Amino acid sequence: MKLRPPDWPLPRPDAIHHIVEDFLTDWTAPNAHILPLRRFLENCLSTDLRNFFAESCFLFAFTHQKLPPFCQQGYLRMQGLVGSQELWHHAVQAGLLQDYT
């Protein structure tokens, strides 16, 4: 951009995200700022940017071809499911494990 002449127009954006701002703005308000920004970014990136529990990432891994980035960064790097009796019971019911008891 430094090599462009002073009157050179910027490229037209594909999408625009407008936000209300003043010195009293609470930038951590979930419904006023975080949610609209997340949805705007999700539309631009064509992906799901929500945070998920490990069990949800486990289900995504078996039912979807593309995992959300949160699951790719955490669950698939061995930071996922912690074994429990309830999880083992669900795996047996789903036919993923055999019950040897």
C-alpha positions as CSV (number, residue, x, y, z in Angstrom):
1,M,0.0,0.0,0.0
2,K,3.0,2.3,0.6
3,L,3.7,2.3,-3.2
4,R,0.2,3.3,-4.2
5,P,-0.5,6.9,-5.1
6,P,-2.3,9.1,-2.4
7,D,-5.7,9.1,-4.2
8,W,-5.7,5.3,-4.8
9,P,-8.9,3.8,-3.4
10,L,-8.8,0.8,-1.0
11,P,-10.3,-2.4,-2.2
12,R,-14.0,-2.9,-1.5
13,P,-14.5,-5.2,1.5
14,D,-16.6,-8.4,1.1
15,A,-18.2,-7.9,4.5
16,I,-18.4,-5.2,7.1
17,H,-18.9,-5.4,10.9
18,H,-20.2,-2.3,12.5
19,I,-19.9,-1.8,16.3
20,V,-21.2,0.9,18.6
21,E,-18.4,2.4,20.7
22,D,-17.9,5.1,23.2
23,F,-15.9,5.5,26.4
24,L,-18.6,3.7,28.4
25,T,-18.7,0.6,26.2
26,D,-18.4,-2.7,27.9
27,W,-16.4,-4.7,25.4
28,T,-16.9,-7.9,27.3
29,A,-20.8,-7.9,27.0
30,P,-21.6,-11.3,25.6
31,N,-24.7,-10.4,23.6
32,A,-23.8,-6.9,22.6
33,H,-20.3,-7.3,21.3
34,I,-18.8,-10.8,21.6
35,L,-21.7,-12.8,19.9
36,P,-22.1,-10.4,16.9
37,L,-18.3,-10.4,16.4
38,R,-18.1,-14.1,16.6
39,R,-20.9,-14.6,14.1
40,F,-19.3,-12.1,11.7
41,L,-16.0,-14.0,11.9
42,E,-17.8,-17.3,11.5
43,N,-19.4,-16.1,8.3
44,C,-16.1,-14.7,7.0
45,L,-14.1,-17.9,7.8
46,S,-17.0,-20.4,7.2
47,T,-16.3,-22.2,10.4
48,D,-17.7,-22.6,13.9
49,L,-15.8,-20.6,16.5
50,R,-17.7,-21.7,19.6
51,N,-16.1,-23.5,22.6
52,F,-17.1,-27.1,23.2
53,F,-16.8,-29.6,25.9
54,A,-14.6,-32.6,25.2
55,E,-17.6,-34.9,24.9
56,S,-19.0,-32.7,22.1
57,C,-15.6,-32.8,20.3
58,F,-15.7,-36.5,20.6
59,L,-19.1,-36.7,19.0
60,F,-18.0,-34.2,16.2
61,A,-15.0,-36.4,15.5
62,F,-17.2,-39.4,14.7
63,T,-20.1,-37.6,13.0
64,H,-18.5,-34.7,11.0
65,Q,-15.8,-34.5,8.4
66,K,-14.6,-31.1,9.5
67,L,-14.1,-30.3,13.2
68,P,-14.5,-26.8,14.7
69,P,-11.1,-25.1,15.4
70,F,-11.6,-25.4,19.2
71,C,-11.8,-29.2,18.9
72,Q,-8.8,-29.3,16.6
73,Q,-6.7,-27.3,18.9
74,G,-7.6,-28.9,22.2
75,Y,-9.3,-32.3,21.9
76,L,-7.1,-33.7,19.1
77,R,-3.9,-32.7,21.0
78,M,-4.7,-35.2,23.7
79,Q,-6.4,-32.6,26.0
80,G,-9.8,-34.2,25.6
81,L,-11.9,-36.7,27.4
82,V,-11.2,-37.8,30.9
83,G,-12.4,-41.4,31.4
84,S,-15.4,-41.9,33.7
85,Q,-17.9,-44.7,34.4
86,E,-20.6,-42.8,32.6
87,L,-18.6,-42.3,29.5
88,W,-17.6,-45.9,29.4
89,H,-21.3,-46.9,29.8
90,H,-22.2,-44.7,26.8
91,A,-19.5,-46.2,24.7
92,V,-20.7,-49.7,25.5
93,Q,-24.3,-48.7,24.7
94,A,-23.2,-47.2,21.4
95,G,-21.3,-50.4,20.5
96,L,-17.9,-48.7,20.5
97,L,-16.6,-50.9,23.4
98,Q,-17.5,-54.4,24.6
99,D,-18.7,-55.1,28.1
100,Y,-16.4,-57.8,29.6
101,T,-17.9,-57.5,33.1
